[in-house]
Amino acid sequence: MIAVTTHKNTDFDGLASVIAATLLYPGAVGVVPKMVNKNVEQFLSTHKTAFNIVLPGEVNHDDIDTLVVVDTGSWKRLDRMEKLRTRTDLRIHVWDHHQQGDIACHWHCLATTGATVSLLIREIRRRKMTLSPLDSTVLLLGLYEDTGHLSYPSTTPLDAEAAAFLLNNGADLNVAAFFLNPPYEEVQRDLLFDLLKNSEKISHRKTTVGLNVIRLEKKVPMLSAIVNMYRNLINCQAVFVIAVNDETSCTIIGRSGSDRVDVAAVLRHFGGGGHPRAASATIRSDDCDPQQLKKQVIARIRESTTKRATVFDLMSYPVTMVPADTPMMEVRRIMEEKAIRGILVGSENTLEGIVVLWDFKKIRQERQWQQPVKAFMIRQVATIAPDMEPSEAVQLMIRKNIGHLPVALEGKIIGILTRTDILTYFYDMLPE
């Protein structure tokens, strides 16, 4: 077995390098340390089932014949890999952009780059491989985090070439911006405070939209990121900020965190463009009146007839359910046959619990496979309504660190929303 691993307190470069290596080494399993950075943990809470990755405790070290180490060259930085250090029959490959560590390897790729993942992307390009949008996005997260969005002095041409390749393969910059949370300095901080002091909110179809007008003395770097941060702080589903550049020019920036507000549709009226959740428009006129523009934006919001997606549109059905006395062996057979990772216990009118693939780890002895599922199931199961927004369901998954949400209507289970359903919706694809 080929195992790919990285350093403890894993950052996005470490995670991205693990995933890139699993693409380069067919059949490889990514072993991600239990300790990861907070933003990586947040990403994995909704994306981990899309990749062939496990925790260190889930792999049998005796089965490993090749170990691929990425983004570090030090044994002490690995998580629970000590027993492999004395193995003489183990082949080791190291990919790293740091100086060589104490891991004696049979092959290595060490080079000075802004991010380790750039080295693996170079090999992916050399092999003329294509990537899915999801793979490209997570690799871009690693690249951008370690290079400061290609702005750090350590950034090399290889990093820039890697970024171009990922964007050509569908990497999503909006996802990258969400998870990386770029830092901001005094000018951005002052602008954010000004926005917070002068917020105006309107309600439209059970949705709160924030509006603001600011005057810029000079160009502000990362203005769009500040607007997005502003939306989160004032707890609005969407915001529109009109930035007055001078007497003849205004820029409208729209950011949305809800399917109910398509900011691109609103700003298209002003000659702008973008995506449903991120758009902008620049208006040039001899008499650019920001207050008049704000009234027009409000009018367009109220005229909006955007049909929003709901959990009902995404959920899987019919739902596979088993009685509480079903033996665990039968539960395992059903899950393998249907290629699912979780199964509900009870009936559509009485939900008693849920058992997921992870619960199989509770079974220590062969005879336990004959025991009923009620002995292993999770009894406190969160359910959601079919009219909930996908983004709200994602936040619930993140908070509770769960991958399955039964959908209930008037006390009856009508479907189930899984991480796979969420990935299909946000990336328009099924994970391979």
N, C-alpha and C positions, 0 to 999 in steps of 0.2 A: 504494500500500500504506500502511496505517496501522500505525505502530510505536509501542508504548508502552514507555517505559523509566523508570528511576529511578536513584538515586545509587549510587556504588560503596560497598563495605562494606554491602551491603543488609541492613537489618533486616526484621523481619516486617511493619512498617507499609509499607515500600517494596514488598515482595513482594505483600502483600495489595492494595495500591493498584494495582499493575500488573495483577493478576488481575481486580480489580473493573472496571478501565478496559477490559479486553478484553471484558467483558460488556456495557459501555455503548457500545462502538464495534464494531459487527458487522464481523467479518472481520479485526479487529486482531490483530497478533502481539505478544506480550510479549517484550521484549528485556531479560533480567536480566543485570546485570554479572557478570563472572567472579568478582569478589571479593564474597563475601557473609559475613555473620556465621556463626559455627559452628553455632548452632541452626537457622538457615535452611538451611545446607548439609545438615544432618542430615535436615531435613524434605524437601528436594528430592531427596535420594538415593533416596527411596522413593515420592515423589509427583509428580515433575516431568513424567512422561508423561501425567498427568491434565489438564494445562493446556497451552494453546497458547503455550508460551514457548520461546525459543531464547537462545543466547549471542550477544554482539555480533559475533563473528567469523562467525556463521552467517547473517547477513542482508546482502543487497545494498543498500547505502545509496542507490544510484541509483534503486532501485524505490520508495523512501519518498517519498510526497507529503504525508503528514500525520504529524507527530511529537507524541505526547502524553507530556508529562513529569509524573511524579507524585512527591510528597514531596521535591522540591527545585526551585529556580528558578535554579540555577547551572550554567553550561556545564562548568566544571572538575570538577564532581562526577559528570558522566556518563562512561560507559565507552566509549571509542572512537567518539565521536559528533562529533569535531572537524570533519570534512569537511562536516557538515550546517550548521555555523554560518554559512557564507558563502552558502548557498543562498538566492536571492531568491524562488524559486518554491515554497518549503516553507511549509506552514501549520503553526503550532505552537499547541498547547493546553497550559496548565499548571494542575495541581491541586496545591495545597500549603497546609499549615497554618503555614508559616513566613513570615517577611517576604519580599517580592518580591526576586528575585535579578536577575542580569544577562541572563536569557533574554528577548529581545524577542518577545512572543507576540501572536497574533491574537485569542486569547480566553483568559481565565483564570478560575479559581475559587479565590480566596484568602480564607481565613477563620480566625479563631482557634478552634481545636478541639484536643482532646487528641491526636487522630490524623488524619492525612490521609484514611485510608480511610473515616472517618465522613462526609466530604464526598461521596464517591462513593456510599456507601450511601444517603445522603439522595436522590440522584438516582435510584438504583435503586428506592427506595420511591416516589418521585414518579411513576415510569413504571409502577408497580404490577407490577414484575417479581418473580418468585419465584426462589429460589436452591436449588441442591442442597445436601444436608448437607455434602458435601465443600467446595464453594465457601464456604458459611457458616462452616465451621470455620476455613479459612485466613484469611478476613476477620476472624474473631474473634481469631485469633492476633495480627494486626496491631493491632487495636483494644486488646486487653488489654496487649500489650507496651508500647505508647506511653502508656497511661493507668495502668499499674500495677494492672490489673484494676479500673479505674474509681476508683482511690483517690488518684491524684496531684492536686494542686491545679489543674493545668491542665485537668482533665476538665470537660467542659461537658454540659449537658442533651442536646445533639445526640449526644454519644458514648453516653450511656445509652440514648437512643432507638434508636441503631444496634445496640447490644448486644441489646436486646429483640427487634428485628427478626431478627437473626441466630439467636437462640435459638429463635424461632418457626419458623424455617426449618431447624431441625435441627442447629445447630452443636453439636459434641461437646466438652463441657467437660473430659472426661478427656484428650482429645488435646491440648487447650490447656495443661492442667496439665503434661503430659509434656514438651512442647517449650519451655515458657517458663521452667522452673526458677526459681521466685520466690525472692528473697533472704530471709534470716532473720536475726533479731537475737539479742541475748543470751539472752532467755528461751527462744527456740526452740533455740538452740545448747545451752544447759544441759540442756534436755529430751532432745535428741538424744543427748548424752553419757550421760545416765542410762539411756536405752534401750539403748545399745550396751554398757553395763557389766553389764546384767542380762538378757541374751538367753537364751532357752531354745529349743531346736530339736527338732522331731520329724520322722521320715521316714514318708512314706505314699505307696505306689505310685510309688517312685522320685522322689518330690517332697519337698523340704525346706520345712517350714513353721516360721516363727518365732513365738514367743509371748512376751508381756511384760505385766507389771502395773505401772502407774505411779500415783502419787497426785498429784493436782493441787491446789495451794494456791489457784489462781485460774484463770480462763478463759485459755487459751493460743490466741492467734490462729494461724491456719494449721496447726492441729494435724494435720489430714488430710495436708497436704503434708509435714510432718515424718515422719509414719508411712510415707509413700511413700518418702521419702529413706532412712529407716531400713531399709526392705526392700531397697533397692538396695545399701546399705552392708554388710549382713550376708549378702548373696548368697543370699537365699531366694526361692523361687518365690512364696511368699505369707507374709503376717504377719497376726496378730491381736493388737491392743493393747487391753488392758482399762484404761481410765482411770477411776480412782476419784474421783468428784467430791466425795462426802461419804459418811457412813455409810449413807445410804439411796438413793444413786444412782451408777450406773456406766454408762459408755459404752464399747461395744466397736466398734473401728474395724478393718475388714478391707481389705487391699489385696493384689491378686494380679497377677502378671506372667505367669501361665501359664493355659492352657486347662484344666489338670488340676485346678485349685482354683477353684470357684465360691463366692466369699466371700458373695455374696447368698444362696445356697442355705443356707449354714451359719448365717448370722445371721437368716434368716427364722424359725428355731426360737425365737429370742429376741424376736420381734416387730419385727425390723428389716427393712430393705429396701435397695435400691440396684441395682447392676449386678454381673455376674459378677466384675468386677475391682475394684469399689469399692463398699463397703457399710458400713452402721453400724447399731447398735441401742443404745437406751438402756433400761436396766433400773432400775426404781424399786421398792424393797422396804424394809421396816422393818429387815431384816437382810441387806444386800447384801454377800455374801461373794465377793470377787474370785477367791480360789483355787478355790472351788467352781465359779464361772463358767468358769474356765480349764479345769477337768476336763471340763465339759460341752461346751466348744468343741472340745477334743481328741476327745471321743467323736463329735461330729457330723462332724468331719473324717474320722475313720476309717470312719464309716458312709456317707460320700459315694460316690455311684455315678455321678458326672458323666461323661458320655461326652465326651472331648476331641476337638476337631478336629485333624486332622493335614494335612501337606502333600498326602497322597494325596487328601483331600477337596477340595482347592483346585486342584490342578494341572490343566493343559490336556493333552489327549490326543485322538487320536494325535498324535505329534510329527512335524513336517515336517523331513525330513533330506535332504541332497543329498550325492552323492559328491564327493570332494576335487577332481576334475578338472572340475567343473561351471563353465562360464564365468560371470563375475560378472554379465553381462547377463541370463542365465537366472535367477540368484539374485535379482536385482532384480525380474524379472517375477513370480516366485513370491511374493515378499514383498508386492508390490503387489496381486496377485490375491487373496491370503489375508488381506490387511490385518494383517500381523504385522511386528514390528520386529526380529526376530532369527530365525536359522535355524541348525540344527545341521549339522555336517559329519561324514560317516562313515556308520555303520550303527548299528542299535540294540544290536549287540554290540560295536562298536568306535567309540567317540567320538573323533574326531580334532581337532575344534575347533568354534568357533562364529563366525559373522559377524553383526554387528548393524548397524542403520541408520547408526550413527556411523562404521563402517568404510568406508562409501561415500566419506567425505571423503578417504580415502587415494588415491582415483582422481583423477589430475590430467589425464590425456590420454584421448581417446575410445578409442584402441586398447586401453587397459587393461581396458575392459569385456569384451574377448574373453579375457582371462587367467583361469586357473582360480582358484576360490575359495580354494584352499590358500595362494595367494600373499598373501592379505589377512586370512585368518581368525586368530582368537586361539587359540593352541594349548593354553595352560594353562587348562582349564575346571574350575571348581569344581562338583561334583555334591553332591546331598543325598539322604538316605534318605526314603522315603515316610512313615515314622512320625515324622519331625521335626515339632516344633510350629511353627505359622505365625510366632510371635514370634521363634523362633530363626532362622528363615529370613530374617526382616526384618533382624535384627542382622547376619547374614552379608552381606546386600545392602549395608547401611550401611558395614560395615568394608571391603568390597572395591569399593564404588561400582559395582555391577553391577545389571542389571535382569532377568537371565535365569539361572535355576538348573535345569539338567537334573536329573531325578529318576531315580536308578538303584537297581535291585533285583537283587542277585546278579550285578552286572556288566552288566546289561541296562538300556538306557534305556527307561523306561516312561511318561515324561511330562516336562513342563517347567513350572516355576513362574515366572511373570512378575510385574512390578509391577502389571499390570492384574488378575491373579488376587488379589494381596494387597489391592488397593483394593476389589475386589468383596467380599472377605471382611470387611474391617474396616468398610466403609461400606455394605455390602449394596446396592451399586450398581455400574454400569459407568460409567467416565468418559465424558463426552460428547465 
